[in-house]
Amino acid sequence: MGKATHARRARILGLTIGCLLASLAWADAGPATVRGQVRAAGSGAPIPGAKVWLAPPGASVRSDRAGHFVLRSRRAGRAVLHVSHPRFAPWRAALTLKPGGVVTVAPRLRPVRVKLAEAAAPKPSVRRPSPRKHYRRMKMSRSYGVGMGAGGGRAGFMMSAPRVRVGGYLRQDRPKDREGYAHTPDGDYHHTTQRPLSTFSIDVDTASYSNVRRFVTQQRRLPPADAVRIEELLNYFPYDTPEPTSSHPFGVAVELTEAPWNPKHRLARIAVQGRKVAVKNLPPANLVFLVDVSGSMYSANKLPLLKRSLAMLSQQLRPQDSVAVVVYAGAAGVVLPPTSGERQDVILRALDSLRAGGSTAGGAGIKLAYKVARQAFRKGGNNRVILCTDGDFNVGQSSDGELVRLIEQERKSGVFLTVLGFGTGNYQDAKMQQLADKGNGNHAYIDSLLEARKVLVEQIGGTLLTIAKDVKIQVEFNPARVRSYRLIGYANRKLAARDFNDDKKDAGELGAGHHVTALYEIVPVGAEGGKVGGALRYQRAAATSASQSGELMHVKLRWKKPTGSKSTLATFPVSDLPGALSQSSQDHRFAASVAAFGMLLRKSKHLNGYSWRQTLALAAGAVGADPGGHRAAFLKLARAAHGLR
């Protein structure tokens, strides 16, 4: 045996011993750790639900609700960290991993920008393969699994959606586009001498804004006019309205300028700001998640998004809070009985077990959810059913009238209702609006995890805690100074004048920290526009001392305590002292731009030639500090909608 052979064997032995020692050192030191927090570039807002993984292939994780993640790898040397999210551009960075080492990174993801030219361009058609060539065999299969609810509750339904096997691949059936929206006409002008009182219920819902965003950014088309409720667009954003300093649960501010779209008219903004309550000071919560697990909920933007959204909310619960999970498909069942908020593993396991399939017996589910809420009722606490669905009820009590009467009956128990809408194609917006309105609750549409975070984490107090119920606003206009007026939005919230003093009349609820904005376009005496019916022969405006006092209008609010039955009245006279729009607050100008955006989407006849470019310029000049980045996001949305005209 030659010297070369001995040398070669020695080298091989040395390499083997080196690898063995390295592996022992690795096992001793433990895996390498990569940790960090995913944030949005610019605003710095945390991004939950981002996918984080290492290449060469290794484990992947999702960032938590605060954007944090932790990855562990037993591979040493060079690696590439990848971060992705549907609403942001991908991010990656080269790393060097060492046994037992810790690498801290700070991914900053840039929001995906919508190019107007791309947004305006039609999507290319997709040529589908010939059925005869590729679809050799089609098998319809439907499977249902029934398991015991987590925590030892009754059996809950865990069902899978109808599936079709096509050419070796499973394809989910997709519903036809049959979304339902109630007709909401533009508010017309009213002559002050004929109708001096304008009365409406407040509305804190925000579903219309996120739904409009879904149409524009996901489906690349403008929404139908009836899907655009201007009051919900206005109330989506935070404003710098002072909180109450008195015993009232809310503060009120009024601002008056010329109207952007018609300088001869005036724009009055009535702002109501609910008192904010810290999460730690919220009363104990008794929550029942009522989850639609019917076949129509199989899509990724329905049940999967719903489960992750409720998981976010569950992680905010405290030991003194309780949560139950009730599901309904062809029938209703309890998956999780009332369980303490500290038992996160049990709650999350129950949510994760849900599957979609079957018809939709919404009425049975609502009855069962209220029954569970009553059995666990917390006196002085927050008792609430949170209905999560696309609203497509088709079994049992399914008509709007039947469901509304059911909700009106159930709300007498003192249990409030929150309605969270999900999905596309068969989303029944009108039905869900009615249920939330009659159930002493609020309605939000969840189109993404970011929206779920906004509604269920950032605004948890307003979503879950009602500080005033049956809140009504009535404005009396001075005929000596106001020729005519119109309320912008609130078409389905208007009340008769006599309803204002009627404590039996149901109205909207105000949650902790909620904001309500109402805009009136006012035509002063002597100004043109705002045409209404002809002059009256037998009526004349009565000249009173108040009409000659310089007041433009008199604002009145009525509300009840959450458990009360007698209302309280507050009044605010408003002087006729309009300011210039350019000198008004950023809140006022931004609200005006949002209203103009809504009127453009609705093709309103009241815009007087006001254009998209003017609306965008008005919004761009009123973004301000913008905590949370919501106003900047609105500006991008408006630009994208402009490109889709």
C-alpha positions in Angstrom: 0.0 0.0 0.0 1.5 3.3 -1.1 2.0 6.5 0.7 -0.7 8.2 -1.4 -3.3 5.7 -0.3 -2.4 6.1 3.3 -2.6 9.9 3.0 -6.0 9.7 1.3 -7.4 7.4 4.0 -6.1 9.8 6.7 -7.8 12.7 5.0 -11.1 10.8 4.8 -10.8 9.8 8.5 -10.0 13.4 9.5 -13.1 14.7 7.6 -15.3 12.0 9.2 -14.1 12.9 12.7 -14.5 16.6 11.9 -18.1 16.1 10.7 -18.9 14.0 13.8 -17.5 16.6 16.1 -19.4 19.3 14.3 -22.6 17.4 14.6 -22.0 16.8 18.3 -21.2 20.5 18.8 -24.4 21.4 16.9 -26.5 19.0 19.0 -24.8 20.5 22.1 -25.4 24.1 21.0 -28.9 23.5 19.8 -30.7 24.9 16.6 -30.2 28.4 15.2 -33.0 30.9 16.0 -34.3 33.6 13.7 -36.7 36.1 15.2 -38.1 39.4 14.3 -41.2 41.5 13.8 -42.9 42.1 10.4 -44.0 45.7 9.9 -45.3 47.8 7.0 -42.8 50.1 5.4 -43.6 53.8 6.0 -46.3 53.5 8.7 -44.5 50.8 10.8 -47.8 49.1 11.5 -47.3 45.4 12.5 -48.5 42.9 9.9 -50.2 39.7 11.3 -50.5 36.6 9.2 -47.3 37.0 7.1 -45.7 33.8 5.9 -42.0 33.5 7.0 -39.7 30.7 5.8 -36.1 29.8 5.2 -34.4 28.6 2.0 -32.9 25.9 1.8 -36.3 24.4 2.7 -37.1 24.4 6.4 -40.1 25.1 8.7 -42.4 28.0 8.0 -44.4 30.1 10.4 -47.0 32.9 10.4 -46.4 36.2 12.1 -48.7 36.7 15.2 -51.1 39.5 15.7 -48.3 41.8 16.7 -46.2 40.8 13.6 -43.7 38.8 15.7 -42.3 35.4 14.5 -39.7 32.9 15.7 -38.0 30.3 13.3 -35.6 27.5 14.3 -33.3 25.7 12.0 -30.7 22.9 12.3 -29.0 23.9 9.1 -25.8 25.8 9.5 -24.3 28.3 7.0 -25.9 30.6 4.5 -29.7 30.8 4.2 -32.2 33.2 2.7 -35.2 34.4 4.8 -38.4 35.0 2.9 -41.4 37.0 4.1 -44.7 37.2 2.0 -48.2 38.6 2.5 -51.0 38.9 -0.2 -51.2 42.7 0.4 -47.5 43.4 0.4 -44.5 43.0 -1.9 -42.3 40.0 -1.0 -39.2 40.5 1.2 -36.1 38.5 1.6 -32.6 38.7 3.2 -29.5 36.6 3.2 -28.5 35.2 6.7 -25.6 33.3 8.2 -26.9 30.7 10.7 -24.7 29.3 13.5 -25.5 26.5 16.0 -27.2 28.0 19.0 -27.0 31.5 17.5 -29.8 34.0 17.4 -30.4 36.3 14.4 -32.7 39.2 14.8 -34.2 40.7 11.6 -36.7 43.6 11.0 -38.6 42.9 7.7 -40.3 46.0 6.3 -42.9 45.1 3.6 -44.0 47.6 1.0 -47.8 47.7 0.3 -48.6 46.5 -3.2 -49.3 49.6 -5.3 -52.2 49.5 -7.8 -51.2 51.1 -11.1 -54.1 53.0 -12.6 -53.3 51.7 -16.1 -53.4 48.1 -14.8 -56.5 48.7 -12.7 -58.3 50.2 -15.6 -57.3 47.4 -18.1 -59.6 44.4 -18.4 -58.3 41.1 -17.2 -57.0 38.8 -19.9 -59.4 36.0 -20.7 -58.4 32.5 -19.7 -58.8 29.7 -22.3 -60.0 26.7 -20.6 -59.0 23.2 -21.7 -61.5 21.0 -23.6 -63.7 19.0 -21.2 -63.5 16.0 -23.5 -59.7 16.1 -23.6 -59.0 16.8 -19.9 -62.1 16.0 -17.9 -62.0 12.2 -18.3 -64.1 11.5 -15.2 -66.1 13.6 -12.7 -67.1 12.3 -9.3 -69.2 14.3 -6.9 -68.4 13.6 -3.3 -69.7 15.1 -0.1 -68.3 14.2 3.3 -69.5 15.1 6.7 -67.6 14.5 10.0 -69.1 15.0 13.4 -66.8 15.3 16.4 -67.1 16.1 20.1 -66.7 19.8 20.9 -63.5 20.8 22.6 -63.9 20.9 26.3 -66.4 18.1 26.4 -69.3 19.9 24.9 -72.1 18.6 22.7 -71.2 17.3 19.3 -70.5 20.1 16.8 -70.7 19.9 13.0 -67.4 19.8 11.1 -68.3 19.4 7.4 -66.4 19.6 4.2 -67.7 21.5 1.1 -68.9 19.7 -2.1 -65.9 18.8 -4.2 -65.6 17.8 -7.9 -62.7 15.6 -9.1 -61.6 17.0 -12.5 -58.8 15.4 -14.4 -57.1 14.3 -11.2 -57.6 17.5 -9.3 -60.2 18.5 -6.7 -62.1 21.6 -7.6 -64.5 23.4 -5.2 -67.8 24.5 -6.6 -68.0 28.3 -6.8 -71.3 30.1 -6.1 -72.7 32.4 -8.7 -72.5 36.2 -8.2 -75.8 36.9 -6.4 -74.9 39.4 -3.7 -77.9 41.3 -2.2 -78.0 45.0 -1.4 -81.0 47.1 -0.2 -81.9 50.2 -2.3 -80.5 53.3 -0.7 -81.5 56.5 -2.7 -79.6 59.7 -2.5 -80.9 62.2 0.0 -83.0 64.9 -1.6 -83.4 68.5 -0.5 -86.2 69.4 1.9 -87.7 72.9 2.2 -87.3 74.2 5.7 -90.8 75.7 5.9 -92.3 72.3 4.9 -90.0 70.1 6.9 -87.9 72.0 9.5 -87.0 68.8 11.4 -84.5 66.2 10.2 -84.4 63.1 12.4 -82.3 59.9 12.1 -80.7 57.1 14.0 -76.9 57.0 14.4 -75.0 54.4 12.5 -71.6 53.1 13.6 -71.4 50.4 11.0 -68.3 50.3 8.7 -69.1 47.3 6.5 -69.7 49.4 3.4 -66.2 50.8 3.3 -64.3 47.5 3.5 -66.8 46.0 1.0 -66.1 48.9 -1.4 -62.4 48.3 -1.0 -62.9 44.6 -1.8 -64.7 45.5 -5.1 -61.9 48.0 -6.1 -58.7 46.2 -5.0 -59.6 42.5 -5.2 -62.2 42.4 -8.0 -60.9 45.4 -9.9 -64.3 46.9 -10.6 -66.5 49.6 -9.1 -69.1 48.6 -6.6 -72.9 48.8 -7.3 -74.4 52.1 -6.1 -76.4 50.4 -3.4 -73.3 48.9 -1.8 -72.0 52.4 -1.2 -73.4 53.9 2.1 -71.7 57.2 2.6 -72.3 57.3 6.4 -70.4 54.0 6.7 -67.5 55.4 4.6 -67.4 58.4 6.9 -67.5 56.4 10.1 -64.7 54.1 9.1 -62.0 56.6 10.0 -60.8 58.0 13.4 -61.2 61.7 13.9 -59.8 64.1 16.5 -63.1 64.9 18.1 -62.9 65.7 21.9 -64.0 63.1 24.3 -66.8 64.0 26.7 -66.0 66.1 29.7 -69.4 65.8 31.3 -71.4 62.8 32.5 -72.6 62.2 29.0 -71.1 59.1 27.3 -70.1 61.1 24.2 -68.8 64.5 23.1 -70.3 66.5 20.3 -68.7 69.0 17.9 -70.1 70.9 14.9 -68.1 72.6 12.1 -69.5 74.8 9.3 -67.9 75.8 6.0 -68.9 76.2 2.4 -69.5 73.0 0.5 -66.6 71.9 -1.7 -68.8 71.0 -4.6 -70.9 74.1 -4.4 -69.3 77.1 -2.6 -72.7 78.9 -2.5 -74.0 76.1 -0.2 -72.8 75.2 3.3 -71.5 72.0 4.7 -72.3 71.3 8.4 -70.4 68.4 10.0 -71.9 67.0 13.3 -69.3 64.8 15.0 -70.1 62.5 18.0 -67.3 60.8 19.8 -68.0 58.0 22.3 -66.0 57.8 25.5 -63.0 55.5 25.2 -62.6 52.6 27.6 -59.3 50.8 28.1 -59.5 47.0 27.4 -58.4 46.2 31.0 -61.4 48.3 32.3 -64.0 46.6 30.1 -66.7 44.7 32.1 -66.5 40.8 32.0 -67.6 39.5 28.6 -69.9 36.6 27.9 -69.4 36.0 24.1 -71.0 33.4 21.9 -69.4 33.0 18.5 -72.2 31.9 16.1 -70.4 30.5 13.1 -71.9 29.7 9.7 -70.3 26.4 8.6 -72.7 25.7 5.6 -71.4 24.7 2.2 -71.4 28.3 1.0 -68.6 29.1 3.5 -65.9 26.9 2.1 -64.0 29.7 0.2 -60.6 31.0 1.5 -62.1 34.4 2.2 -64.9 32.9 4.3 -64.5 30.2 6.9 -60.6 30.1 6.9 -60.5 33.9 7.2 -63.3 33.8 9.8 -61.4 31.3 12.0 -58.2 33.3 12.0 -60.2 36.5 12.7 -62.0 34.9 15.7 -58.6 33.6 16.9 -57.3 37.2 17.0 -60.3 38.2 19.1 -59.9 35.2 21.4 -56.3 36.2 22.2 -57.6 39.5 23.6 -59.8 37.8 26.2 -59.0 37.8 29.9 -59.6 35.1 32.5 -62.8 36.8 33.6 -64.2 36.6 30.1 -66.0 33.5 28.6 -66.5 32.4 25.1 -68.7 29.7 23.5 -68.8 28.5 19.9 -72.1 27.6 18.3 -72.3 26.4 14.6 -75.1 25.9 12.1 -75.4 24.3 8.8 -78.3 21.9 8.1 -78.8 22.0 11.9 -77.2 23.8 14.8 -74.9 22.5 17.5 -72.6 23.6 20.4 -69.0 23.0 19.6 -67.6 24.7 22.7 -69.6 25.5 25.8 -68.9 28.7 27.8 -65.1 28.5 28.4 -62.8 30.9 30.3 -60.7 33.3 28.1 -57.5 32.0 29.7 -58.0 28.5 28.1 -56.7 29.7 24.8 -55.6 26.2 23.7 -59.2 24.9 24.1 -60.8 27.9 22.3 -58.3 27.8 19.4 -58.7 24.0 19.0 -62.4 24.4 18.8 -62.2 27.1 16.1 -59.6 25.1 14.1 -61.9 22.1 14.1 -64.6 23.8 12.1 -65.3 22.6 8.5 -67.8 23.8 5.9 -70.6 21.8 4.2 -74.4 21.5 4.0 -77.4 23.9 3.9 -77.9 27.0 6.0 -80.3 26.9 8.9 -79.6 30.4 10.2 -82.7 30.8 12.3 -82.0 27.6 14.4 -78.4 28.8 14.9 -79.5 32.2 16.1 -82.0 30.7 18.6 -79.4 28.3 20.0 -76.7 31.1 20.3 -79.0 33.3 22.3 -80.0 30.4 24.5 -76.3 29.7 25.3 -75.7 33.4 25.9 -78.7 33.6 28.3 -77.6 30.6 30.3 -74.1 32.2 30.8 -75.5 35.7 31.3 -73.3 38.2 33.2 -75.2 40.8 35.1 -73.5 44.1 34.5 -71.2 42.4 31.9 -71.0 42.5 28.2 -73.4 39.8 26.9 -73.1 39.4 23.1 -73.6 37.1 20.2 -71.1 37.5 17.4 -72.7 36.2 14.2 -70.1 35.3 11.4 -71.6 34.5 8.0 -72.1 35.4 4.4 -75.8 35.9 5.2 -77.0 33.2 2.8 -79.7 31.6 4.9 -81.8 29.0 3.0 -83.3 26.6 5.5 -85.9 27.2 8.2 -86.5 30.8 9.1 -84.7 32.4 6.2 -86.9 35.3 5.0 -85.9 38.8 6.1 -89.2 39.3 8.0 -88.9 36.0 9.9 -85.3 36.7 10.9 -85.9 40.3 11.9 -88.8 39.3 14.2 -86.7 36.5 15.7 -83.9 39.0 16.5 -86.3 41.6 17.9 -87.7 38.9 20.2 -84.2 37.7 21.3 -82.8 41.2 22.0 -85.3 41.6 24.9 -83.0 39.2 26.9 -80.3 42.0 27.1 -78.0 40.2 24.8 -76.5 42.4 22.1 -75.6 41.3 18.5 -72.5 41.9 16.4 -72.6 40.8 12.8 -69.4 40.1 10.9 -69.7 39.6 7.1 -67.4 37.4 5.0 -66.9 36.4 1.4 -67.9 37.3 -2.1 -70.4 36.0 -4.7 -73.4 35.4 -2.4 -72.8 38.0 0.3 -76.2 39.2 1.6 -75.4 42.7 2.8 -79.0 43.9 3.1 -80.0 41.0 5.4 -77.0 41.4 7.7 -77.6 45.2 8.0 -81.2 44.5 9.2 -80.1 41.8 11.7 -77.4 44.1 13.2 -79.8 47.1 13.4 -82.6 45.1 15.1 -80.2 43.2 17.4 -78.9 46.4 19.1 -75.5 45.8 17.5 -73.1 46.7 14.7 -72.1 45.3 11.4 -68.6 45.0 9.9 -67.3 43.4 6.7 -64.0 41.5 7.0 -62.1 41.4 3.8 -58.7 40.6 5.2 -56.7 39.9 8.3 -55.8 43.6 8.6 -59.5 44.5 8.7 -60.1 41.7 11.3 -57.3 43.3 13.4 -58.8 46.7 13.1 -62.3 45.6 14.1 -61.5 42.9 16.7 -58.3 44.1 18.2 -57.7 47.8 17.7 -61.4 48.7 18.2 -62.3 45.8 20.5 -63.9 48.3 23.0 -66.3 49.7 20.4 -67.0 46.3 18.9 -67.9 44.6 22.2 -69.0 47.3 24.6 -72.1 49.4 24.1 -72.0 52.7 26.1 -75.3 54.2 24.8 -78.3 52.6 23.0 -81.2 54.0 20.9 -79.1 57.1 20.0 -81.1 59.5 17.9 -80.2 62.9 16.4 -82.7 65.6 15.5 -81.8 68.9 13.8 -84.1 71.8 13.6 -83.3 74.4 10.8 -84.0 78.1 11.1 -86.2 79.1 8.2 -85.0 82.7 8.4 -81.5 81.5 7.4 -81.9 78.1 5.7 -83.9 77.8 2.5 -83.4 74.0 2.1 -81.1 71.2 3.3 -80.3 67.5 2.7 -78.7 64.8 4.9 -75.8 63.1 3.1 -76.3 59.3 3.6 -78.3 57.6 6.4 -81.0 56.7 3.8 -82.0 53.6 5.8 -81.7 55.3 9.2 -84.1 58.2 8.8 -86.9 58.5 11.4 -90.2 60.4 11.6 -90.0 63.6 13.7 -92.3 62.1 16.3 -90.0 59.1 16.8 -87.4 61.4 18.4 -89.3 61.7 21.7 -90.7 58.1 21.6 -88.6 56.0 23.9 -90.1 52.8 22.4 -88.6 53.6 19.0 -85.5 51.5 18.3 -82.4 53.3 17.1 -78.6 52.8 16.8 -76.1 51.9 19.5 -72.8 53.6 20.3 -69.8 51.6 21.3 -66.8 52.7 23.5 -64.6 54.9 21.4 -66.9 54.8 18.4 -67.2 57.9 16.2 -70.2 59.1 14.3 -70.1 61.8 11.5 -73.2 63.3 9.9 -73.0 65.8 7.0 -75.7 68.3 6.0 -75.6 70.3 2.8 -77.4 73.5 3.5 -78.8 76.0 1.0 -78.9 79.5 2.7 -81.8 81.9 2.1 -81.2 83.7 -1.2 -78.9 81.1 -2.6 -79.6 79.1 -5.8 -79.9 75.3 -6.0 -81.5 72.7 -3.7 -84.8 72.7 -5.7 -87.8 71.4 -3.8 -91.6 71.6 -4.3 -93.4 74.9 -5.0 -94.2 77.5 -2.4 -97.1 76.9 0.1 -100.2 79.1 -0.1 -101.4 78.8 3.4 -98.2 78.4 5.4 -95.5 81.0 6.2 -92.4 80.7 8.4 -93.2 82.0 11.8 -91.0 84.8 12.9 -89.8 84.0 16.4 -87.1 85.5 18.6 -85.1 82.3 18.0 -85.3 82.7 14.2 -83.8 86.2 14.5 -81.1 85.2 16.9 -78.4 84.4 14.3 -78.7 80.6 14.9 -78.5 78.4 11.8 -79.8 75.2 13.4 -80.5 73.5 16.7 -79.0 70.0 17.2 -80.6 67.6 19.7 -79.5 64.1 20.8 -81.4 61.4 22.8 -80.0 58.2 24.1 -80.5 55.6 26.8 -78.1 53.8 29.1 -77.3 50.2 27.8 -79.7 48.7 30.4 -82.0 51.7 30.7 -85.5 52.3 29.2 -85.8 56.1 29.7 -83.9 58.5 27.4 -81.7 61.5 28.2 -81.8 64.7 26.1 -78.9 67.0 25.1 -79.1 70.1 22.9 -76.6 72.2 21.0 -77.5 75.5 19.2 -75.3 76.3 16.2 -74.6 79.9 15.1 -74.6 80.9 11.4 -70.9 81.6 11.3 -69.4 79.6 8.4 -65.6 79.4 7.9 -63.6 79.0 4.7 -63.1 75.4 3.7 -59.4 76.0 3.2 -59.1 77.2 6.9 -61.2 74.3 8.3 -59.9 71.4 10.3 -58.2 68.4 8.6 -61.0 66.2 9.9 -63.7 68.4 8.2 -61.9 68.5 4.8 -61.1 64.8 4.9 -64.8 63.9 5.8 -65.8 66.1 2.9 -63.5 64.3 0.5 -64.8 60.9 1.7 -68.4 62.1 1.1 -67.5 63.3 -2.4 -65.8 59.9 -3.1 -69.1 58.2 -2.1 -71.2 60.5 -4.2 -68.9 59.8 -7.2 -69.2 56.1 -6.8 -73.0 56.5 -6.6 -73.0 59.0 -9.6 -74.9 61.4 -7.4 -76.8 64.3 -9.1 -75.8 66.6 -6.3 -72.1 66.9 -7.2 -72.5 69.9 -9.4 -69.6 68.9 -11.6 -67.2 68.1 -8.8 -64.5 65.8 -10.3 -62.4 62.9 -9.2 -59.3 65.0 -9.4 -60.8 67.6 -7.1 -61.8 64.9 -4.6 -58.3 63.4 -4.7 -56.7 66.8 -4.2 -59.0 67.6 -1.2 -58.2 64.2 0.4 -54.4 64.5 -0.2 -54.4 67.9 1.6 -56.2 66.5 4.7 -54.2 63.2 5.5 -52.4 64.8 8.4 -50.6 62.7 11.1 -52.8 59.7 10.1 -52.2 57.2 13.0 -52.7 53.7 11.6 -52.3 54.9 8.0 -56.1 54.7 7.2 -56.3 58.0 5.4 -53.3 57.3 3.2 -54.9 53.9 2.4 -58.1 55.7 1.5 -56.2 58.0 -0.9 -54.7 54.9 -2.7 -58.2 53.4 -2.8 -59.7 56.5 -4.3 -56.9 56.7 -6.9 -57.5 53.1 -7.9 -61.3 53.7 -8.2 -60.5 56.7 -10.4 -58.6 54.4 -12.7 -61.6 52.0 -12.9 -64.1 54.5 -14.1 
